[in-house]
Amino acid sequence: MINSKLPKIWYGGDYNPEQWEQEIWREDERMFKLAGIDVATINVFSWALNQPSEHDYDFAWLDEQMDRLHQSGTYVCLATSTGAHPAWMARQYPDVRRVDKNGHKRQFGGRHNSCPNSPTYRKYSAAIAGKLAERYKDHPALLIWHVSNEYGGMCYCENCAAEFRVWLQKKYGTLEALNKAWNTRFWGHTFYDWEEIVPPSDLSEEWGHNRTNFQGISLDYRRFMSNSILDCYRLEYDAIKQHTPDIPVTTNLMGFYPELDYFEWAKYLDVVSWDNYPSLDTPVSFTAMTHDLMRGLKSGKPFMLMEQTPSQQNWQPYNSLKRPGVMRLWSYQAVARGADTVLFFQLRRSVGACEKYHGAVIEHVGHENTRVFRECAELGRELQQLGDTLLDARSQAKVGIVYDWENSWATDLTSGPSVALDYVKEVHKFYHALFDLNIQTDMIGVEEDFSKYDLVIAPVMYMVKAGFADKVERFTEAGGTFVTTFFSGIVNENDIVTLGGYPGELRKVLGIWAEEIDALFPDQRNEIVMKGQWGGLKGSYECGLLCDLVHAEGAEVLAEYGQDFYRGMPVLTRNKFGKGQAYYVASSPDESFMKGFLANLCEEAGIQPLLAAPEGVETAERSKDGRSFLFVLNHNAEDSELELGGNKFKELLSDAELAGTTTIPGRGVLILERL
């Protein structure tokens, strides 16, 4: 478990007592007890309070809060406060202020406003983290360290430019190697001195959003910036660990946030934590996929739900209320997919500034007689009831979907073939079909051990890094099923095309080659025409976005295009490779094809659904110590009937025994243990 001091699913969230007076604190203590809250995340943005000037530190207010929370029975997730630097720092040390893509140097304001390569920021952020760890290392309330907050953002200042050159020298060694990797003979970009290299901003190689003249340069700057920000985190991590080596350390991630390579970051987090803020119209399968990705960052280990709102957000275009039951439902969705905490932002609503309308357990009215508080209190009671039953339980999936941040950067930055190509959306199409089929799925990185899975899917694997193709071949040869799609195997990690025909290094395992890629306009469609019937797939299906013009060279053609000059060319192929097989989907199919295709693959591989659930009902499973816990989540507003087959279950929240056909209420939750 994350910390044995609190052997249950942690319940609580972000708390800002420094924004309130003493009489409010006493009321908070009373209401925390009513709601079953046992963890408060404090000190997230309090650097200016902790360090009012360069040489002065003042932790008296934090001492009081740590002691008060402990005495009231509340544990602490203690943040390092470095998510926003103090005003004095920005005034005295301009190097701490970021420079944007247009060359404008920021003034003091906002948050995430520090240059990650600023010597000032690095010095003082590590210093305060160390001082906090030394001061509170033995405090009984301390559960976990929370470094900074929601890291992100880019900087293009002179410090970053200089450090970028150092980073490039370490990576490439020589200018000759760098020029080759970046293909700098294009447009006369050959570099003869490291000092000639500048960041790819809107003043140099880039313009607008994800538009660049040189993909290799822009890719490397994204890698560099992700590593630079990670270095800031690691400085604080190391400072903390000098004093509290046994207390876990995390920082809150943001799902598919595009700017940071979270698989690389996860190597330095003791536990992954993330902030979940779907909109009212976000597909529940997308939220599930993001939970699975956060679990997959550390090869299936449980994660922390660090933030969610009890009801509404304040920063989306339309900030809808969570309907009755939805907060509880979405909380259990996180738990079902690997969360061992349920934490909110925020516990009490702020009175001013940009988060005053962000939802909270304690609303502006200030008492417990609200719908939101009643729902939070009921969930708190249930989590107390569950105790440690679910802690450290793991998911056992036989399907893995590959996601890679660097591949995402590369597909975003590539000069064509279609502005509509969205890597995350294409990944979600596969996940969504498996979600609807109630097939347990892991989201995995390119470094993951594929042998754990029977089916590995790598949609739009545009960038093939060194060793990836060999790994796919070994997996497939040993009996696995591998699937990839259009626009895969095109380039190496520097965005240099692999010559000899697409899909490049994946050509051997797939048994095909592609000569052209057609980009369809949004109102254009083609057809996938099945050659006979394969499982539930027969007849024709729509496809669009991109169409690879494919030639089979050993692969079996299962379907062909139905329209345009490439009518009759392969669009779905299967290649036997060793004991396994590899599939290629040459266009982006409609939902009906995708569901039928994945149902066939799972049936061939002997992968069974968790349960035959009706539409809108999600299933997920966690297991530990020989016990399996099947979560059934009804995302419909109406009741749904559920067929449990010949199995008997104990429902953990009600202690009822269930078998045969049962009813799950609208937005209801069942946690079933097989008897």
C-alpha positions as CSV (number, residue, x, y, z in Angstrom):
1,M,0.0,0.0,0.0
2,I,1.1,3.6,-0.4
3,N,1.7,4.2,3.3
4,S,0.6,1.6,6.0
5,K,-0.2,4.5,8.4
6,L,-3.6,4.6,6.7
7,P,-4.6,1.1,5.5
8,K,-7.7,2.1,3.5
9,I,-8.6,4.0,0.4
10,W,-7.6,7.5,1.2
11,Y,-10.4,10.1,1.1
12,G,-10.0,13.8,1.1
13,G,-8.3,16.4,-1.1
14,D,-6.7,19.8,-1.5
15,Y,-7.2,22.1,1.4
16,N,-6.1,25.7,1.8
17,P,-6.5,26.7,5.5
18,E,-4.2,29.6,5.0
19,Q,-7.0,31.3,3.1
20,W,-9.3,31.2,6.1
21,E,-9.6,32.3,9.7
22,Q,-9.5,30.1,12.9
23,E,-13.2,29.8,13.3
24,I,-13.5,28.3,9.9
25,W,-10.8,25.7,10.7
26,R,-12.9,24.4,13.6
27,E,-15.9,24.1,11.4
28,D,-13.8,22.3,8.8
29,E,-12.7,19.8,11.4
30,R,-16.3,19.0,12.3
31,M,-17.4,18.7,8.6
32,F,-14.4,16.5,7.7
33,K,-15.5,14.0,10.4
34,L,-19.0,14.1,9.0
35,A,-17.8,13.3,5.5
36,G,-15.3,10.7,6.5
37,I,-12.4,12.7,5.2
38,D,-9.0,11.4,6.5
39,V,-6.4,13.1,4.1
40,A,-5.8,16.7,3.4
41,T,-3.3,18.0,0.7
42,I,-1.9,21.2,2.0
43,N,0.9,23.7,1.2
44,V,0.4,23.4,-2.6
45,F,0.9,27.1,-3.5
46,S,2.3,28.5,-0.3
47,W,5.9,29.3,-1.2
48,A,5.4,33.0,-0.7
49,L,4.2,32.3,2.9
50,N,6.9,29.9,3.6
51,Q,9.7,32.1,2.2
52,P,8.7,35.8,2.4
53,S,12.2,36.9,1.3
54,E,15.4,35.4,-0.1
55,H,17.0,34.5,3.2
56,D,13.9,34.2,5.5
57,Y,11.8,31.1,6.0
58,D,8.6,31.0,8.2
59,F,6.9,27.7,8.8
60,A,4.9,28.7,11.9
61,W,1.6,28.7,10.0
62,L,2.4,25.2,8.6
63,D,3.5,23.9,12.0
64,E,0.1,24.9,13.3
65,Q,-1.8,23.3,10.5
66,M,0.2,20.0,10.6
67,D,-0.4,19.8,14.4
68,R,-4.1,20.8,14.2
69,L,-4.9,18.3,11.4
70,H,-3.1,15.5,13.2
71,Q,-5.0,16.2,16.4
72,S,-8.3,16.2,14.6
73,G,-7.5,12.8,13.0
74,T,-6.6,14.0,9.5
75,Y,-3.4,12.8,7.7
76,V,-1.5,15.1,5.4
77,C,-0.3,14.9,1.8
78,L,2.3,17.6,2.1
79,A,3.1,19.6,-1.0
80,T,6.4,21.4,-1.5
81,S,4.7,24.6,-2.5
82,T,6.9,25.1,-5.6
83,G,4.2,25.3,-8.2
84,A,4.4,29.1,-8.3
85,H,7.5,31.1,-7.3
86,P,7.2,34.2,-5.0
87,A,7.0,37.7,-6.3
88,W,10.3,38.7,-4.7
89,M,12.0,36.0,-6.7
90,A,10.7,37.2,-10.0
91,R,11.7,40.8,-9.1
92,Q,15.2,40.0,-7.9
93,Y,16.1,37.2,-10.3
94,P,14.6,37.7,-13.8
95,D,16.1,34.4,-15.0
96,V,13.2,32.7,-13.1
97,R,10.7,34.1,-15.5
98,R,9.8,32.2,-18.6
99,V,10.0,33.3,-22.2
100,D,7.2,32.3,-24.5
101,K,7.3,31.0,-28.1
102,N,7.0,34.6,-29.4
103,G,10.0,35.8,-27.5
104,H,8.1,37.6,-24.8
105,K,9.5,37.4,-21.3
106,R,6.8,36.9,-18.7
107,Q,6.2,39.1,-15.7
108,F,5.2,37.7,-12.3
109,G,1.8,36.1,-12.3
110,G,-0.2,33.0,-12.6
111,R,1.4,29.7,-11.8
112,H,3.7,27.2,-13.7
113,N,5.5,30.4,-14.4
114,S,9.1,29.3,-13.6
115,C,11.8,28.6,-16.2
116,P,12.9,24.9,-15.6
117,N,16.5,25.8,-16.5
118,S,16.7,28.8,-14.2
119,P,19.5,28.4,-11.7
120,T,17.5,30.5,-9.3
121,Y,14.4,28.3,-9.5
122,R,16.4,25.1,-9.2
123,K,18.4,26.4,-6.2
124,Y,15.4,27.6,-4.2
125,S,12.9,24.9,-5.1
126,A,15.3,22.2,-4.0
127,A,16.2,24.2,-0.8
128,I,12.6,24.6,0.3
129,A,11.8,21.0,-0.4
130,G,14.8,20.0,1.8
131,K,13.8,22.3,4.6
132,L,10.2,21.0,4.6
133,A,11.5,17.4,4.7
134,E,13.9,18.1,7.5
135,R,11.3,19.9,9.5
136,Y,8.4,17.4,9.2
137,K,10.3,14.1,8.7
138,D,9.0,12.7,12.0
139,H,5.6,14.3,12.0
140,P,2.9,11.7,12.6
141,A,0.5,13.3,10.2
142,L,2.8,13.0,7.2
143,L,1.6,10.3,4.7
144,I,3.2,11.3,1.4
145,W,5.1,14.1,-0.4
146,H,3.5,16.1,-3.2
147,V,6.2,17.8,-5.3
148,S,5.0,21.1,-7.0
149,N,1.7,20.7,-8.9
150,E,0.7,19.8,-12.4
151,Y,4.0,20.4,-14.0
152,G,3.9,21.7,-17.6
153,G,4.7,24.6,-20.0
154,M,7.6,25.4,-22.3
155,C,10.3,28.1,-22.1
156,Y,12.5,29.5,-24.8
157,C,14.8,31.8,-22.8
158,E,18.6,32.1,-23.1
159,N,19.1,29.7,-20.2
160,C,17.0,27.1,-22.0
161,A,18.9,27.7,-25.3
162,A,22.2,27.2,-23.6
163,E,21.1,24.1,-21.8
164,F,19.5,22.7,-25.0
165,R,22.9,22.9,-26.7
166,V,24.5,21.0,-23.8
167,W,21.8,18.4,-23.9
168,L,22.3,18.0,-27.7
169,Q,26.1,17.6,-27.2
170,K,25.5,14.8,-24.7
171,K,22.9,13.1,-27.0
172,Y,24.8,13.3,-30.4
173,G,28.4,13.9,-29.4
174,T,29.3,15.6,-32.6
175,L,27.8,18.2,-34.9
176,E,28.2,15.7,-37.8
177,A,25.9,13.2,-36.0
178,L,23.4,16.0,-35.2
179,N,23.3,17.3,-38.8
180,K,22.7,13.8,-40.0
181,A,20.0,13.1,-37.5
182,W,18.2,16.3,-38.3
183,N,18.7,16.1,-42.1
184,T,20.1,19.7,-42.0
185,R,21.2,19.8,-45.6
186,F,17.5,20.5,-46.3
187,W,17.0,24.2,-46.6
188,G,20.7,24.9,-46.0
189,H,20.6,24.3,-42.2
190,T,24.0,22.7,-41.7
191,F,25.4,23.7,-38.3
192,Y,29.2,24.3,-37.9
193,D,29.1,25.5,-34.3
194,W,26.9,24.5,-31.4
195,E,26.2,28.2,-30.6
196,E,24.4,28.4,-34.0
197,I,21.6,26.3,-32.6
198,V,18.6,28.1,-31.2
199,P,15.3,26.7,-29.7
200,P,12.6,26.0,-32.3
201,S,10.2,28.8,-31.4
202,D,7.9,31.0,-33.5
203,L,11.0,33.2,-34.0
204,S,12.8,30.3,-35.7
205,E,11.5,27.0,-37.0
206,E,7.9,26.9,-35.7
207,W,4.7,28.8,-36.3
208,G,1.4,28.4,-34.7
209,H,0.4,25.2,-32.9
210,N,2.5,22.1,-33.8
211,R,3.7,23.5,-37.1
212,T,7.5,23.2,-37.8
213,N,9.9,23.3,-40.6
214,F,12.2,20.7,-39.0
215,Q,10.5,17.9,-37.1
216,G,13.8,16.5,-35.8
217,I,14.7,19.8,-34.1
218,S,11.2,20.3,-32.7
219,L,11.0,16.7,-31.4
220,D,14.3,17.1,-29.6
221,Y,13.2,20.3,-28.0
222,R,10.1,18.6,-26.6
223,R,12.3,15.8,-25.3
224,F,14.7,18.3,-23.8
225,M,11.9,20.4,-22.2
226,S,10.2,17.3,-20.7
227,N,13.6,16.2,-19.3
228,S,14.4,19.7,-18.0
229,I,11.1,19.9,-16.1
230,L,11.7,16.3,-14.8
231,D,15.1,17.4,-13.6
232,C,13.4,20.1,-11.4
233,Y,11.1,17.4,-9.9
234,R,14.1,15.1,-9.3
235,L,16.0,17.9,-7.5
236,E,13.1,18.2,-5.0
237,Y,12.7,14.4,-4.9
238,D,16.4,14.0,-3.9
239,A,16.2,16.8,-1.3
240,I,13.2,15.1,0.3
241,K,14.7,11.6,0.2
242,Q,17.8,12.8,2.2
243,H,15.5,13.2,5.2
244,T,12.6,10.9,4.6
245,P,13.8,7.9,2.5
246,D,10.8,5.8,3.5
247,I,8.0,8.4,2.8
248,P,6.6,8.1,-0.8
249,V,7.0,11.0,-3.2
250,T,4.7,11.9,-6.1
251,T,3.6,14.7,-8.3
252,N,0.2,15.0,-9.9
253,L,0.0,14.2,-13.6
254,M,-2.7,15.1,-16.1
255,G,-3.7,12.1,-18.1
256,F,-2.8,12.5,-21.8
257,Y,-1.2,15.9,-21.2
258,P,0.8,16.4,-24.4
259,E,4.0,18.2,-23.2
260,L,5.6,15.7,-20.8
261,D,6.6,12.1,-21.5
262,Y,4.9,10.5,-18.5
263,F,6.4,7.0,-19.1
264,E,9.8,8.6,-18.5
265,W,8.5,10.6,-15.5
266,A,7.0,7.5,-13.9
267,K,10.4,6.0,-13.4
268,Y,11.0,8.7,-10.7
269,L,7.6,8.6,-9.0
270,D,7.2,6.3,-6.0
271,V,3.5,6.2,-6.9
272,V,1.7,7.7,-9.9
273,S,-1.0,10.3,-9.1
274,W,-3.2,12.2,-11.5
275,D,-6.0,14.8,-11.7
276,N,-9.2,13.7,-13.4
277,Y,-11.5,16.4,-14.9
278,P,-13.8,15.0,-17.6
279,S,-16.5,17.2,-19.0
280,L,-20.2,16.2,-18.9
281,D,-19.8,15.0,-22.5
282,T,-16.5,13.2,-22.2
283,P,-17.0,9.6,-23.2
284,V,-16.7,7.4,-20.1
285,S,-14.5,5.1,-22.1
286,F,-12.0,7.9,-22.6
287,T,-11.9,8.5,-18.8
288,A,-11.5,4.7,-18.3
289,M,-8.6,4.7,-20.9
290,T,-6.9,7.5,-19.0
291,H,-7.1,5.7,-15.7
292,D,-5.7,2.6,-17.4
293,L,-2.8,4.7,-18.8
294,M,-2.0,6.1,-15.4
295,R,-2.0,2.5,-14.0
296,G,0.2,1.4,-17.0
297,L,2.8,4.1,-16.3
298,K,4.3,1.8,-13.6
299,S,3.4,-1.6,-15.1
300,G,0.0,-2.0,-13.4
301,K,0.8,-0.7,-9.9
302,P,-2.1,1.1,-8.2
303,F,-2.2,4.9,-8.6
304,M,-3.6,7.9,-6.7
305,L,-6.6,9.9,-7.8
306,M,-5.1,13.1,-6.6
307,E,-7.8,15.5,-7.8
308,Q,-11.4,15.4,-9.1
309,T,-14.2,17.8,-8.5
310,P,-17.1,16.9,-6.2
311,S,-19.4,18.6,-8.7
312,Q,-18.4,21.3,-11.2
313,Q,-15.2,22.7,-12.6
314,N,-14.6,26.4,-13.3
315,W,-12.3,26.4,-16.3
316,Q,-14.2,24.5,-19.0
317,P,-16.3,26.3,-21.6
318,Y,-19.4,24.9,-20.0
319,N,-19.1,23.9,-16.3
320,S,-21.9,21.5,-15.8
321,L,-22.8,20.1,-12.4
322,K,-22.2,16.4,-11.8
323,R,-25.6,14.9,-11.8
324,P,-26.8,13.0,-8.6
325,G,-24.8,9.8,-8.3
326,V,-22.1,10.7,-10.9
327,M,-19.4,11.8,-8.4
328,R,-19.7,8.5,-6.6
329,L,-19.9,6.6,-9.9
330,W,-16.8,8.3,-11.3
331,S,-14.9,7.8,-8.0
332,Y,-15.5,4.1,-8.2
333,Q,-14.5,4.1,-11.8
334,A,-11.1,5.3,-10.7
335,V,-11.0,2.7,-7.9
336,A,-12.1,-0.1,-10.4
337,R,-9.2,0.8,-12.7
338,G,-6.5,0.9,-10.0
339,A,-6.8,4.0,-7.8
340,D,-6.1,3.5,-4.1
341,T,-7.2,7.0,-3.2
342,V,-10.2,9.3,-3.9
343,L,-9.1,12.9,-3.4
344,F,-10.9,16.1,-4.4
345,F,-10.0,19.6,-5.5
346,Q,-11.1,21.1,-3.3
347,L,-12.3,20.6,0.3
348,R,-13.6,24.1,0.8
349,R,-14.4,26.6,-1.9
350,S,-12.2,29.7,-2.2
351,V,-13.8,33.1,-1.8
352,G,-11.8,34.9,-4.5
353,A,-9.7,34.6,-7.7
354,C,-10.1,32.1,-10.5
355,E,-11.0,29.0,-8.5
356,K,-13.8,30.5,-6.4
357,Y,-16.4,28.7,-8.5
358,H,-14.6,25.4,-8.7
359,G,-16.6,22.7,-6.9
360,A,-15.8,21.7,-3.3
361,V,-16.9,19.3,-0.6
362,I,-17.9,22.4,1.5
363,E,-19.7,24.9,-0.6
364,H,-19.9,28.6,-0.2
365,V,-23.0,28.2,2.0
366,G,-20.7,26.6,4.5
367,H,-22.8,23.8,6.1
368,E,-23.5,20.2,5.5
369,N,-27.0,20.6,4.2
370,T,-26.1,20.4,0.5
371,R,-26.6,17.7,-2.1
372,V,-22.8,17.6,-2.8
373,F,-21.8,17.2,0.9
374,R,-24.4,14.5,1.4
375,E,-23.0,12.5,-1.5
376,C,-19.5,13.0,-0.4
377,A,-20.4,11.9,3.2
378,E,-22.1,8.7,1.8
379,L,-19.0,7.9,-0.3
380,G,-16.8,8.5,2.7
381,R,-18.9,6.0,4.8
382,E,-18.6,3.4,2.0
383,L,-14.8,3.8,1.8
384,Q,-14.5,3.3,5.5
385,Q,-16.6,0.1,5.2
386,L,-14.3,-1.3,2.4
387,G,-11.3,-0.7,4.6
388,D,-8.2,-2.3,3.1
389,T,-10.1,-4.9,1.0
390,L,-9.1,-3.4,-2.3
391,L,-5.7,-1.9,-1.5
392,D,-2.9,-3.1,-3.8
393,A,-5.3,-5.2,-5.9
394,R,-4.1,-5.5,-9.5
395,S,-5.7,-5.7,-12.9
396,Q,-5.1,-8.9,-15.0
397,A,-5.4,-7.9,-18.7
398,K,-4.5,-10.0,-21.7
399,V,-4.8,-7.1,-24.1
400,G,-2.3,-4.2,-24.2
401,I,-2.6,-1.0,-26.3
402,V,0.7,0.8,-26.9
403,Y,0.8,4.5,-26.3
404,D,4.0,6.6,-26.7
405,W,4.4,10.3,-26.0
406,E,7.2,10.7,-28.5
407,N,5.1,9.1,-31.2
408,S,2.3,11.5,-30.3
409,W,4.7,14.5,-30.6
410,A,5.9,13.2,-34.0
411,T,2.4,12.7,-35.4
412,D,1.4,16.1,-34.3
413,L,4.5,17.7,-35.8
414,T,4.6,15.9,-39.1
415,S,4.0,17.9,-42.2
416,G,0.9,16.1,-43.4
417,P,-0.8,14.0,-44.6
418,S,-3.9,15.3,-42.8
419,V,-4.6,18.0,-40.2
420,A,-7.4,15.7,-38.9
421,L,-5.0,13.0,-37.8
422,D,-5.3,12.8,-34.0
423,Y,-3.1,10.1,-32.4
424,V,-5.0,10.0,-29.1
425,K,-8.4,9.8,-30.9
426,E,-7.2,6.8,-33.0
427,V,-5.9,5.0,-29.9
428,H,-9.3,5.7,-28.2
429,K,-11.2,4.1,-31.1
430,F,-9.5,0.7,-30.3
431,Y,-9.9,1.2,-26.6
432,H,-13.6,2.2,-26.9
433,A,-14.4,-1.0,-28.9
434,L,-12.7,-3.1,-26.2
435,F,-14.5,-1.1,-23.5
436,D,-17.8,-1.8,-25.1
437,L,-16.9,-5.5,-25.3
438,N,-16.1,-5.5,-21.6
439,I,-12.5,-6.7,-22.4
440,Q,-10.0,-5.8,-19.7
441,T,-7.2,-3.7,-21.3
442,D,-3.9,-2.3,-20.2
443,M,-2.4,0.9,-21.7
444,I,1.3,0.2,-22.1
445,G,4.5,1.9,-23.2
446,V,7.0,0.8,-25.8
447,E,9.3,-0.5,-23.1
448,E,6.7,-2.8,-21.6
449,D,7.1,-6.6,-21.6
450,F,4.8,-7.7,-24.4
451,S,5.0,-11.3,-23.4
452,K,2.4,-10.6,-20.6
453,Y,-0.2,-10.2,-23.3
454,D,-2.0,-12.3,-25.9
455,L,-2.9,-9.3,-28.0
456,V,-0.9,-6.1,-28.5
457,I,-2.3,-3.2,-30.5
458,A,-0.2,-0.3,-31.6
459,P,-2.4,2.2,-33.5
460,V,-0.7,4.8,-35.7
461,M,2.8,3.7,-34.7
462,Y,4.2,6.4,-37.0
463,M,7.6,6.5,-35.2
464,V,9.4,3.2,-34.7
465,K,12.2,3.5,-32.2
466,A,15.3,1.4,-32.2
467,G,14.5,-2.2,-31.1
468,F,10.7,-1.8,-31.3
469,A,10.3,-3.8,-34.5
470,D,12.5,-6.6,-33.2
471,K,10.4,-6.7,-30.0
472,V,7.2,-7.0,-32.1
473,E,8.7,-9.8,-34.2
474,R,9.7,-11.8,-31.1
475,F,6.3,-11.3,-29.5
476,T,4.4,-12.4,-32.7
477,E,6.8,-15.3,-33.5
478,A,6.2,-16.7,-30.0
479,G,2.4,-16.8,-30.6
480,G,1.2,-13.3,-29.9
481,T,-1.3,-11.3,-32.0
482,F,0.0,-7.9,-33.1
483,V,-2.2,-5.2,-34.7
484,T,-1.1,-1.9,-36.2
485,T,-2.7,0.6,-38.6
486,F,-2.3,3.1,-41.3
487,F,0.5,5.6,-40.9
488,S,2.7,3.2,-39.0
489,G,6.4,2.4,-39.4
490,I,7.1,5.6,-41.4
491,V,10.0,7.2,-39.6
492,N,12.7,6.6,-36.9
493,E,13.0,8.5,-33.7
494,N,14.4,11.5,-35.4
495,D,11.5,11.7,-37.9
496,I,13.7,10.5,-40.8
497,V,11.8,8.3,-43.2
498,T,12.7,4.6,-43.3
499,L,13.3,3.9,-47.0
500,G,12.2,0.8,-48.9
501,G,8.4,1.2,-48.5
502,Y,6.1,1.8,-45.7
503,P,5.6,0.4,-43.0
504,G,9.4,0.4,-42.8
505,E,10.8,-1.8,-40.1
506,L,7.4,-3.4,-39.5
507,R,7.1,-4.6,-43.1
508,K,8.6,-8.0,-42.4
509,V,6.2,-8.9,-39.6
510,L,3.2,-7.5,-41.4
511,G,3.9,-9.0,-44.8
512,I,2.8,-5.9,-46.8
513,W,4.2,-2.7,-48.2
514,A,2.5,0.6,-48.9
515,E,3.4,2.9,-51.7
516,E,1.1,5.9,-51.1
517,I,-1.2,7.4,-48.4
518,D,-4.4,9.1,-49.5
519,A,-5.8,11.8,-47.2
520,L,-9.6,12.1,-47.3
521,F,-11.5,15.3,-46.6
522,P,-13.9,15.3,-43.6
523,D,-16.9,14.6,-45.9
524,Q,-15.2,11.8,-47.8
525,R,-15.5,8.1,-47.1
526,N,-14.2,4.9,-48.5
527,E,-15.4,1.3,-47.9
528,I,-13.9,-1.7,-46.2
529,V,-15.3,-4.7,-48.2
530,M,-14.9,-8.0,-46.5
531,K,-13.7,-10.9,-48.7
532,G,-16.2,-13.4,-47.3
533,Q,-17.2,-13.6,-43.7
534,W,-14.8,-13.6,-40.8
535,G,-16.5,-14.1,-37.5
536,G,-19.1,-11.3,-37.2
537,L,-17.6,-9.3,-40.0
538,K,-19.2,-9.5,-43.4
539,G,-20.3,-7.1,-46.1
540,S,-18.9,-3.5,-46.1
541,Y,-18.1,-0.8,-43.6
542,E,-17.1,2.8,-43.8
543,C,-13.6,4.1,-43.4
544,G,-11.9,7.5,-43.8
545,L,-9.2,9.9,-42.7
546,L,-6.3,8.2,-44.3
547,C,-6.1,5.3,-46.8
548,D,-2.8,3.4,-47.3
549,L,-2.4,1.9,-50.7
550,V,-1.1,-1.5,-49.7
551,H,0.4,-4.5,-51.6
552,A,0.4,-7.9,-49.9
553,E,3.7,-9.7,-49.9
554,G,2.8,-12.9,-48.0
555,A,-0.1,-11.5,-46.0
556,E,-3.6,-12.8,-46.5
557,V,-6.0,-10.1,-47.7
558,L,-9.2,-10.1,-45.5
559,A,-10.8,-7.0,-46.9
560,E,-10.4,-4.6,-49.8
561,Y,-11.2,-0.9,-50.6
562,G,-14.6,-0.5,-52.2
563,Q,-14.1,2.9,-53.9
564,D,-11.8,5.2,-55.8
565,F,-8.9,4.3,-58.1
566,Y,-7.5,2.0,-55.4
567,R,-10.7,-0.1,-55.3
568,G,-9.8,-3.7,-54.8
569,M,-6.5,-3.0,-53.0
570,P,-6.0,-4.5,-49.5
571,V,-7.4,-2.6,-46.5
572,L,-7.2,-5.4,-43.9
573,T,-4.5,-8.0,-43.9
574,R,-3.3,-10.9,-41.7
575,N,0.2,-12.3,-41.8
576,K,1.2,-15.5,-40.1
577,F,4.5,-15.0,-38.4
578,G,6.0,-17.8,-36.5
579,K,3.4,-19.1,-34.1
580,G,1.5,-15.8,-34.1
581,Q,-0.1,-13.4,-36.6
582,A,0.1,-9.7,-37.4
583,Y,-2.8,-7.6,-38.7
584,Y,-2.7,-4.3,-40.6
585,V,-5.7,-2.0,-40.8
586,A,-4.9,0.4,-43.7
587,S,-7.6,3.0,-43.0
588,S,-9.6,4.4,-40.0
589,P,-12.7,2.2,-39.7
590,D,-16.2,3.0,-38.4
591,E,-17.3,1.8,-35.0
592,S,-19.2,-1.2,-36.1
593,F,-16.2,-2.6,-38.0
594,M,-13.9,-1.9,-35.0
595,K,-16.1,-3.7,-32.5
596,G,-16.5,-6.7,-34.8
597,F,-12.7,-6.8,-35.6
598,L,-11.7,-6.7,-32.0
599,A,-14.4,-9.3,-31.0
600,N,-12.9,-11.6,-33.6
601,L,-9.3,-11.1,-32.4
602,C,-10.3,-11.7,-28.7
603,E,-12.2,-14.8,-29.6
604,E,-9.3,-16.2,-31.6
605,A,-7.0,-15.5,-28.7
606,G,-9.4,-17.0,-26.1
607,I,-9.8,-13.6,-24.3
608,Q,-13.2,-13.5,-22.6
609,P,-15.3,-10.5,-21.6
610,L,-15.5,-9.9,-17.9
611,L,-19.3,-10.0,-18.1
612,A,-22.1,-9.8,-20.6
613,A,-23.2,-6.3,-19.7
614,P,-25.8,-4.1,-21.4
615,E,-24.9,-0.9,-23.2
616,G,-23.7,1.8,-20.9
617,V,-22.6,-0.6,-18.2
618,E,-18.8,-0.7,-17.5
619,T,-16.9,-3.6,-16.0
620,A,-13.4,-3.8,-14.6
621,E,-11.7,-6.3,-12.3
622,R,-9.0,-6.1,-9.6
623,S,-7.4,-9.1,-7.9
624,K,-5.2,-9.9,-4.9
625,D,-4.4,-12.8,-2.7
626,G,-6.6,-15.2,-4.7
627,R,-9.6,-12.9,-4.5
628,S,-11.1,-11.1,-7.5
629,F,-13.3,-8.0,-7.3
630,L,-15.5,-7.3,-10.3
631,F,-16.7,-3.7,-10.5
632,V,-20.0,-3.1,-12.4
633,L,-20.7,0.6,-13.1
634,N,-24.0,1.7,-14.6
635,H,-23.4,5.0,-16.5
636,N,-27.0,5.1,-17.6
637,A,-29.5,7.3,-15.8
638,E,-31.9,4.4,-15.8
639,D,-31.8,1.0,-14.1
640,S,-30.1,-1.8,-16.1
641,E,-30.6,-5.6,-15.9
642,L,-27.5,-7.7,-15.5
643,E,-27.1,-11.4,-16.1
644,L,-24.6,-12.9,-13.8
645,G,-24.7,-16.4,-15.4
646,G,-24.3,-19.4,-13.2
647,N,-22.0,-17.5,-10.7
648,K,-22.8,-16.4,-7.2
649,F,-21.3,-13.2,-5.9
650,K,-21.1,-11.2,-2.6
651,E,-21.7,-7.5,-3.2
652,L,-19.2,-5.7,-1.0
653,L,-21.2,-2.4,-0.5
654,S,-24.4,-4.1,0.6
655,D,-23.3,-7.5,1.8
656,A,-26.0,-9.0,-0.4
657,E,-25.6,-12.3,-2.2
658,L,-26.4,-12.1,-5.9
659,A,-26.9,-14.6,-8.7
660,G,-28.8,-15.0,-11.9
661,T,-30.4,-11.8,-13.1
662,T,-30.0,-8.7,-11.0
663,T,-30.8,-5.0,-11.4
664,I,-28.2,-2.3,-11.0
665,P,-29.7,1.2,-10.4
666,G,-29.1,4.1,-12.7
667,R,-25.6,5.5,-12.0
668,G,-25.2,2.6,-9.5
669,V,-22.2,0.6,-8.6
670,L,-21.7,-3.1,-7.7
671,I,-18.4,-4.5,-6.3
672,L,-18.8,-8.3,-6.7
673,E,-16.6,-11.0,-5.2
674,R,-17.2,-14.5,-6.5
675,L,-18.3,-17.0,-3.9
